[in-house]
C-alpha cells in the first residue's frame, strides 16, 4: 500500500523522498492456463526494436503518474542498445488501435527473467486489463529454461500493485528503503505528476506547491 502523505519521509535539503521498495519473485510457473483477454479487441504484441522517441513517449505516459524516471536519466544510446538487445523484450497491450499498457522483460541472466517495467496507460486503469496483462506476461516470461521470474515495486506505485503481484503468485523476498531524488524537482517530470507523493521541496516549508 502507498503510505499517506503525512507518513512520507522527505528531505528538502537534498530534494529527495524515502521510498519503500518491495522485491518479489516466482520460483515455479503458474499452474493455470494462459488467461483469456477480457474483451475481444484486446491483444498483446511484442514491440521489436522500438525507436527511442516513441518508446520514451509511452514510458512517460505509463510511468509519470508513478514517478518512473530511470529511463529518462540514461544515455539515449545506451537505452537504444538495450531496447535492441536480443535478451530484452518490450511488449505492448492493445485495445483495438490504442496502446493501453507497457511491459518489459529482461532475459539477461541465464535462467531468470526480470519484469523491469509493467503498467497501464492511465485512462485504461480500472477496466479489468491489469490482471489479464500481468498474468499473460508471467506466462510469457516462463517460456524456455526459466527457473525464476522476479520484479520489484515501491511505495510510489499504484496502491493495488503489490496485492496484484501477490495474487498472481509472486512472493516477497526482500524489503528495503532508499532515498530517491524527486524527479519533479530535477525537471525530468512535471511538477504536477504523482500528486499522491508530496514534493520533497515542501518538507521544511510546510507549504504545498505540487501544482506549480
N, C-alpha and C positions, 0 to 999 in steps of 0.2 A: 504494500500500500504506500501511496505517496504521503509523506508527512505533511501536516498542515503548516501554513505559513509561520505560525508562532513557534513551531518546533525546528524550523530551519536554522542552521548554524551558518552565519555569514561573516565574512571578514572584509570590511570596507577598505582597509589599508591595501590589501592585495587584489581586491576586486574578485574574490573567489567565494564559492559556497561549498559546503561539505556534502558530498553525495554518498548515499548508501548503495553499494554495489553488491548484487547477489549473483553468484555463479551457479549454473545448473547444468546437469548432464543427464544423458540417457545411455545406459550400458547395454541395452538389448532393443531390437527393433520392435515397433508396435505390433501387437497381436491382431488388431483389427485390420480389415481390408482398407485400401486407399479410399478416402472419403468421396462422396458424390457431391458435385457442385450444388450449391443451394438454389440456383436458378439456371435456366437453360442458356443464358447468354454469358455465363461466367467461364473463363478459360485461363489456363496457366501457360506462359510461353517463356522459354529461355531467351534472353537478350544476348545474342552473340556479339562480342567485341563492341560494347556500347561506345559511341562517340562521347567525348568527355563532357561537352556542354549540355547535351540532352540528359546525360546521366546525372550531372550535378543539379540540373533543374528539378528532376524527380527526387533526388536525395533531399533537396531543400523542401519540396512540397510535403514529403512524408515526414521528415525529421525536424523541421523548425518548431512545431508545437512541443517537442520533447527535448529541444536544445541539442540535437545532433550537430556536431561541428568538426569532428576529427578529419573528415574528408576535405573540409574547407581549409584546413591548415597544412595539408600535404602538398608537396610539389606536384604540379599538374602532370609532369612527365612520369613521375612515379605512380600516380593514380592511373594514368593511361596504360602503363605497363601491367599493373595489377589487373585491370579490367580485361586485358587481352590475354592474360595467362591461362594456360590450359587447365590448371588446377583451381581456377576461380570461376564461379558460375553466378551470373546475375539473372534473376527471374522476375517477371512482372505478372501481376494479377490483372486480368482484363475483365471489364463488364461491358459487353458489346464492343464499341470502338474506343472506350475510355480506359486509361490505365488507372487502376484502383489500389495497387499495392506494389511493394518492392521487397525482395528477399535476396540476400547474398550468401552463397555457400562457399566456404573456403576449404578446399581439399588438400591444402598444402602439407599437412602432416600425414604420413602413412597410417592408415587405419582409423583416422579421425576426420570428422567434418565439423567445422565451427560455423554456426549461423552468425555471421558478422552483423548483419542488419536485417530487421524484419519490421514491417509496419504498413499501415494503410494510409492512403491519401485522406485527409481529414473528412471530406464530405462523404466518404464511404464507410466511416466508422459507425457502428450500431446497426448494420444491415446484414448481420449473420455471415459476414465474409471472413472475419479474422480467424475464427476457429477452423473453418474449412481450409483457408490458405495455409495456416501453420501446420495442420495435420498433413496436408498434401506435401509441403516442403520437408517435413520429417520423413515421410516415405521416400521422397526423392533423395534425401541425404543418406539414407540407409542402403542405397544401391551399391553393389560391389562388396569389396572386402573391407567392411567398416566395423569397428568394434566400439566406437564411442561417437556420439553427437553431443555437442555442448554449445553453450551460449552464456551471455550474461545480460542482466537487466539492471536498472538503477532506479533511484527514487524520483528521477525526473521523467520516467516513462509513464505510459498510460496507467492509471491506478489499478486496472484489472489485468495488466500484463503478467505479473508474477503468478497470479492464480490461473491464468490461461496456460502458461507454460507447465505448471504442475498438473493441471487437468489432462493435458496431452501426454504426460508421462515423464517429464523432466523432474529430477530431484536435486535439491540444493546440496552443494558440496563445499561451498565457502561463502562467507560474507565478509565484507571489508568496507572501510570508508576511505574516501580520498578527496583531497581538495581539488576543485575544478575551477579554472579561470572562467569567469562569466563571459560567454561569447557575445552577449549583447553589449558588454562594455568594451570589448576589443573591436567591435564593428563587424564581426563575422555574421551576426544575426541581428535582425531589427530589434529595437528596444521593447516593442510590444509583444515579442514572442514569448510563449510559455508564461502567461500571467499567473499561473499557479506557483511559480518559483519567484520569490521576491528578488529584485536586483540587489546584488551584493553591495552596490554603492549606497544603498539606503540604510545599511546596518548601523552606522554611527550617527545618522542624521535624524532618524525617526520619521522621515518623510516617505512618500511613495511616488516615485517618478516613473513607474513602469510604463506609462502611456506616452512618455516623451517621444 
